[in-house]
Amino acid sequence: MSRYSEDEIIARVFAPIAGAAALGLKDDAALLAPEGAPLVVTTDTVVAGVHFFADDAPALIAKKALRVNLSDLAAKGAEPIGFLLGLALPGDWTNDWLDAFAAGLAEDARAYRAPLIGGDTGATPGPLTISITALGRAPRFVPRTGARPGDAIFVSGPIGDAALGLAVRRDPALAARLPAEARDHLIGRYLLPKPRLDLAPWLAANASAAMDISDGLAGDLAKLCRASGVSAMVDLPAVPLSAAAREAIAIEPALFETAMTGGDDYEILIAAGPDAAPPAPAGRIGEIAAGKAPPIFLDAQGKPAFFKKLSFQHF
């Protein structure tokens, strides 16, 4: 018997033992309901060699670890109120490394008004592992399960930069063919995502469903559709690409699939009523459809496009 996939681990192993606040583990956050605004809780773990390179600057590692969690809060329409830090350090850590890590974490904690409120540290024989649990409040929790046929599909910004940045980091030949400005832009988007907390109020007021794009646009849309019991049609030429991404794809056309299915964008995937005016700079890329078939992606000729895999999977 083959091992469970990442989605199967969540659905078959952990969902049956989750409490009501976990929403069936169909979302990226839990929903607690004390008096006042709902309390939104999310957690993400980042591991050296999987989510970042071990020799990345410690301040950037810290910021990425926090920002991927803040991105989940943003997608739920929540404003951050604080976070817990779990830090497992390998044997070669140094005071200088830890001081730089803490400085980067503190800078973002101040910038995003998300103070550290607790956590734990420990040693590990394996790679550096950082787990952050972020807490926020939302006037209305935006679920992954609320998309309805006829809803418009929006994305909050350019897609694929981070996945292409990773490809550039891994492929010196590709990096050498790109202009320096494009190369630096793509790598920067991989190293340092930008959580779209500026959109949280609009999402809470307008979105029927949303999630951040952490594992790739194509796969994350499929997840949102499965959770909502709907299908979707996406116009691929409408998906926004940065100038740097277009330069990379012009050099190597196969990178278009990487851009559509690769992870680490941390833009927001949004389903909202067809008359909703998207917040700048979000753009409309398709429509939610009735049925439970996988999303259909249409190319420039209006023909279905197929990808080898829809998104990044850990297992």
Salt bridges, closest charged atoms under 4 A:
ASP7 OD2 - ARG226 NH2 3.48
ASP27 OD1 - LYS76 NZ 2.67
ASP28 OD1 - ARG144 NH2 2.63
ASP55 OD1 - ARG169 NH2 3.82
ASP56 OD1 - ARG169 NH1 3.12
GLU107 OE1 - LYS63 NZ 3.29
ASP108 OD2 - ARG67 NE 2.58
ASP151 OD1 - ARG148 NH2 3.91
ASP161 OD2 - HIS185 NE2 2.84
ASP161 OD2 - ARG189 NE 3.35
ASP198 OD2 - ARG196 NH2 3.19
ASP215 OD2 - LYS223 NZ 2.90
ASP220 OD1 - LYS223 NZ 3.45
ASP264 OD2 - LYS64 NZ 3.30
GLU267 OE2 - ARG189 NH2 3.21
GLU267 OE1 - ARG196 NH1 3.06
GLU287 OE1 - ARG284 NH2 3.51
